[in-house]
Amino acid sequence: MKERIIGILGGMGPKATLDLYREIVSLTPAKRDQEHLQVLIYSNPTIPDRTRAIMEGTDAPLPALIQSARVLEAAGAGILAIPCNTAHFFYSKLQANLRIPVLHMIEVTLHDLRNLYPEIVSVGLLASKGTVLSGLYTSVFDREGVDVLTPDASEQQRVHAAIEEIKAGVPPTKVRAIFDSAVQSLLHRGARAIILGCTEIPLAFHFDPPSYPCLNPTKLLAQAAVDWALAGRESET
């Protein structure tokens, strides 16, 4: 059986793409180069802004998402991982245009919340305006009776601005205080776990892990991709 190849549809943004690959490498039980997984990365930073498209009610990013996914599909990827929460607004239409499966970051996060913290029924979400306004997490988590709390309007604006600053090259640690402030408000309102629901946000938490229950969808997506690839190896034995 051929080695299973993971495809990363990236560029939204490039630092988040790098972070997903870093997580895949870290989560792979390898002791030498040859034991690591085969990964194809297509980083396409020209994909139109996902938040703007959601707010304007258009599918502007979809053609570029499909084209990028097909590049990876044609190159031999057997599954796709997309390190952008907001891009999952277009998940169904993207998946309908592909032959290979696309991992769903929000579904993966819900699955792990249920496994890790089965008693939790209220979570706080830090994310871009597009992810919050689209209700991506709310629509999925509602099915399991999990309430998704989001920052108030002014705090959400600050969170989104901090995400944009990271994309613009500001060191993530410089904006960590903005995320921490939003987290404290969410915990005060009853959240029992926090979801780092934009792939730039975990970059601010790498060197100072939080003490509260926290879910990093980038890491969870990486684990799902690693599990899929390793399952192919196990089937050979």
C-alpha positions as CSV (number, residue, x, y, z in Angstrom):
1,M,0.0,0.0,0.0
2,K,1.3,3.5,-0.9
3,E,2.1,5.9,1.9
4,R,-0.8,8.2,2.7
5,I,0.1,11.8,1.9
6,I,-1.3,14.8,3.8
7,G,-2.2,17.9,1.9
8,I,-2.1,21.3,3.6
9,L,-4.1,24.0,1.8
10,G,-2.4,27.1,3.2
11,G,-1.6,30.7,2.8
12,M,-4.4,32.0,5.1
13,G,-2.0,33.1,6.5
14,P,1.5,31.8,5.8
15,K,2.4,31.8,9.5
16,A,-0.6,29.6,10.4
17,T,0.3,27.3,7.6
18,L,3.8,26.9,9.0
19,D,2.3,26.3,12.5
20,L,0.1,23.5,11.2
21,Y,3.1,21.7,9.6
22,R,5.1,22.3,12.8
23,E,2.4,20.6,14.8
24,I,2.2,17.7,12.3
25,V,6.0,17.1,12.7
26,S,5.8,17.4,16.5
27,L,2.9,14.9,16.8
28,T,4.5,12.3,14.5
29,P,6.1,9.5,16.5
30,A,9.3,9.4,14.5
31,K,12.9,8.7,15.6
32,R,14.5,9.4,12.2
33,D,13.8,11.4,9.0
34,Q,12.4,8.4,7.2
35,E,9.7,7.8,9.8
36,H,8.1,11.2,9.3
37,L,5.0,11.6,7.2
38,Q,4.8,12.7,3.6
39,V,3.2,16.2,3.5
40,L,2.4,18.4,0.5
41,I,2.0,22.1,1.3
42,Y,0.4,24.6,-1.2
43,S,0.5,28.0,0.4
44,N,-1.7,30.4,-1.7
45,P,-1.7,33.8,-0.1
46,T,-3.8,35.2,-3.0
47,I,-7.0,33.5,-1.8
48,P,-9.4,36.4,-1.2
49,D,-10.2,37.5,2.4
50,R,-12.6,35.1,4.0
51,T,-14.0,37.5,6.6
52,R,-14.7,40.2,3.9
53,A,-16.5,37.6,1.7
54,I,-18.7,36.5,4.6
55,M,-19.6,40.0,5.6
56,E,-20.4,40.9,2.0
57,G,-22.3,37.7,1.3
58,T,-20.1,36.5,-1.5
59,D,-18.2,33.3,-2.4
60,A,-15.1,35.2,-3.5
61,P,-12.6,32.8,-1.9
62,L,-14.2,29.7,-3.3
63,P,-12.7,29.5,-6.8
64,A,-9.2,29.9,-5.4
65,L,-9.9,27.4,-2.6
66,I,-11.1,24.8,-5.2
67,Q,-8.1,25.5,-7.5
68,S,-5.6,25.2,-4.7
69,A,-7.2,22.0,-3.4
70,R,-7.1,20.5,-6.8
71,V,-3.4,21.3,-7.1
72,L,-2.8,19.2,-3.9
73,E,-5.3,16.5,-5.1
74,A,-3.5,16.2,-8.4
75,A,-0.1,16.0,-6.7
76,G,-1.1,12.9,-4.7
77,A,-2.6,14.2,-1.4
78,G,-5.1,11.8,0.0
79,I,-6.7,14.2,2.5
80,L,-6.7,17.9,3.0
81,A,-6.2,20.0,6.1
82,I,-7.0,23.8,5.9
83,P,-5.3,25.9,8.6
84,C,-7.9,28.6,8.5
85,N,-11.1,28.5,10.6
86,T,-12.9,31.1,8.6
87,A,-12.3,29.2,5.3
88,H,-14.5,26.4,6.7
89,F,-17.5,28.6,5.9
90,F,-17.0,27.4,2.3
91,Y,-16.4,23.8,3.4
92,S,-19.4,22.1,1.8
93,K,-19.0,23.8,-1.6
94,L,-15.3,23.0,-1.6
95,Q,-15.7,19.4,-0.6
96,A,-18.4,18.9,-3.4
97,N,-15.7,19.8,-5.9
98,L,-13.1,17.3,-4.8
99,R,-12.5,13.6,-4.9
100,I,-10.6,13.4,-1.6
101,P,-11.9,14.2,1.9
102,V,-11.2,17.5,3.6
103,L,-10.8,17.4,7.4
104,H,-13.3,19.8,9.1
105,M,-11.5,21.8,11.7
106,I,-14.6,22.7,13.7
107,E,-15.9,19.2,13.8
108,V,-12.5,17.9,14.9
109,T,-12.5,20.5,17.7
110,L,-16.0,19.5,18.9
111,H,-14.9,15.8,18.9
112,D,-11.9,16.5,21.0
113,L,-13.9,18.7,23.4
114,R,-16.2,15.8,24.0
115,N,-13.3,13.4,24.6
116,L,-11.2,15.7,26.7
117,Y,-13.8,17.6,28.7
118,P,-17.1,15.7,28.4
119,E,-18.6,17.7,31.3
120,I,-18.2,21.1,29.7
121,V,-21.3,22.7,28.1
122,S,-20.1,26.3,27.7
123,V,-17.0,27.4,25.8
124,G,-15.5,30.8,24.9
125,L,-14.4,31.5,21.4
126,L,-11.6,33.7,20.3
127,A,-11.8,34.1,16.5
128,S,-11.9,36.5,13.6
129,K,-15.0,38.6,12.9
130,G,-15.9,36.3,10.0
131,T,-15.8,33.1,12.1
132,V,-17.9,34.7,14.8
133,L,-20.5,36.3,12.5
134,S,-20.9,33.2,10.4
135,G,-21.7,31.1,13.5
136,L,-19.3,28.4,12.3
137,Y,-18.7,27.1,15.8
138,T,-22.2,27.8,17.1
139,S,-23.9,25.8,14.4
140,V,-21.7,22.7,15.0
141,F,-21.5,22.9,18.8
142,D,-25.2,23.4,19.2
143,R,-25.8,19.9,18.0
144,E,-24.1,18.6,21.2
145,G,-25.7,21.1,23.5
146,V,-22.5,23.2,23.9
147,D,-23.0,26.9,24.3
148,V,-20.5,29.1,22.5
149,L,-19.8,32.5,24.1
150,T,-18.1,35.2,22.1
151,P,-16.6,38.6,23.1
152,D,-18.8,41.6,23.1
153,A,-18.6,43.9,20.1
154,S,-15.8,46.2,21.3
155,E,-13.7,43.3,22.6
156,Q,-14.3,41.4,19.4
157,Q,-13.0,44.4,17.4
158,R,-9.8,44.3,19.4
159,V,-9.4,40.6,19.0
160,H,-9.8,40.9,15.2
161,A,-7.4,43.8,15.1
162,A,-4.8,41.7,17.0
163,I,-5.2,38.9,14.5
164,E,-4.5,41.4,11.7
165,E,-1.5,42.7,13.5
166,I,0.0,39.1,13.7
167,K,-0.7,38.7,9.9
168,A,1.1,42.1,9.4
169,G,4.3,40.8,11.1
170,V,3.8,42.1,14.7
171,P,5.3,39.5,17.1
172,P,2.3,37.5,18.6
173,T,3.6,38.0,22.1
174,K,3.0,41.8,21.6
175,V,-0.8,41.2,21.3
176,R,-1.2,38.4,23.8
177,A,-2.6,40.8,26.4
178,I,-5.6,41.6,24.1
179,F,-6.4,37.9,23.9
180,D,-5.9,37.4,27.7
181,S,-8.3,40.3,28.4
182,A,-11.0,38.7,26.1
183,V,-10.4,35.3,27.7
184,Q,-11.0,36.7,31.2
185,S,-14.3,38.3,30.2
186,L,-15.4,35.0,28.6
187,L,-14.4,33.0,31.7
188,H,-16.2,35.5,33.9
189,R,-19.4,35.0,31.8
190,G,-19.3,31.3,32.4
191,A,-17.1,29.7,29.7
192,R,-15.4,26.6,31.1
193,A,-12.9,26.2,28.2
194,I,-11.5,28.5,25.6
195,I,-11.2,27.8,21.8
196,L,-8.3,29.5,20.0
197,G,-10.5,29.7,16.9
198,C,-8.3,31.6,14.5
199,T,-5.0,30.0,13.4
200,E,-3.0,33.1,14.2
201,I,-4.1,33.2,17.8
202,P,-2.2,30.0,19.0
203,L,1.0,31.7,17.9
204,A,0.6,34.0,20.9
205,F,0.3,31.1,23.3
206,H,3.2,28.9,22.3
207,F,5.6,30.2,25.0
208,D,3.2,30.8,27.8
209,P,0.5,28.0,27.9
210,P,-2.7,29.0,29.7
211,S,-3.8,27.5,33.0
212,Y,-7.5,27.1,32.0
213,P,-8.8,24.4,29.7
214,C,-7.9,25.5,26.2
215,L,-8.5,23.9,22.8
216,N,-6.1,24.7,19.9
217,P,-7.9,23.7,16.6
218,T,-4.6,23.9,14.7
219,K,-3.1,21.2,16.9
220,L,-6.2,19.1,16.9
221,L,-6.4,19.4,13.1
222,A,-2.7,18.3,12.9
223,Q,-3.5,15.3,15.2
224,A,-6.4,14.2,13.0
225,A,-4.2,14.4,9.9
226,V,-1.4,12.4,11.6
227,D,-3.9,9.8,12.8
228,W,-5.2,9.4,9.2
229,A,-1.7,9.0,7.8
230,L,-0.5,6.6,10.5
231,A,-3.7,4.5,10.0
232,G,-2.5,3.7,6.5
233,R,0.8,2.4,7.8
234,E,-1.0,0.2,10.4
235,S,-3.2,-1.3,7.7
236,E,0.0,-2.5,5.9
237,T,1.0,-4.7,8.8
